[in-house]
Amino acid sequence: MDTIERVLLEQPFLEGIDPAAAHLLAACTRNVRFERGLYLFHEGEPADELYLLRAGMVAIEIAAPGRAPVAIATLRQGDVVGASWLVPPYRWTFDARAVETTSAFGVDAACLRSKCDADGRFGYAMMKRFVPVLVQRMQAARFQILDVYSKRSAL
């Protein structure tokens, strides 16, 4: 078993995954690093990679014209950054910025989609892991919105 495959099996997001599935995922995966302040991606760009954070911190942000970006989530070691790779037209819907130097596994989205399409068991295993992330992010956004509106109504 090569190193990236072995380390993938240690990622919280992939806990309990079948080693054969980890092998398929490893074929689409590379190590990446982002220095503090660098963007992993910007809203509207092609969602061609997703990230499994190994160390560091990433802010998911919404850009508003004439205003500073608004952080809607902060992700850390063990978290997944990016789900837009799952849904056509495969474009990022937020910005993601390294708050501190961050290392991650970068997973090629086209490669992963291809493997999911070719192997239904693998595809289902991946979706079972990504759907809860999507639901969790939607809940976090909901709470962020409620917080913003509760502060405005208190003024």
Secondary structure as GFF3:
##gff-version 3
##sequence-region A 1 155
A	DSSP	alpha_helix	3	8	.	.	.	ID=ss1
A	DSSP	three_ten_helix	12	14	.	.	.	ID=ss2
A	DSSP	alpha_helix	19	26	.	.	.	ID=ss3
A	DSSP	beta_strand	29	34	.	.	.	ID=ss4
A	DSSP	beta_strand	39	41	.	.	.	ID=ss5
A	DSSP	beta_strand	49	62	.	.	.	ID=ss6
A	DSSP	beta_strand	70	76	.	.	.	ID=ss7
A	DSSP	beta_strand	80	81	.	.	.	ID=ss8
A	DSSP	three_ten_helix	84	86	.	.	.	ID=ss9
A	DSSP	beta_strand	95	108	.	.	.	ID=ss10
A	DSSP	alpha_helix	109	118	.	.	.	ID=ss11
A	DSSP	alpha_helix	120	153	.	.	.	ID=ss12
###
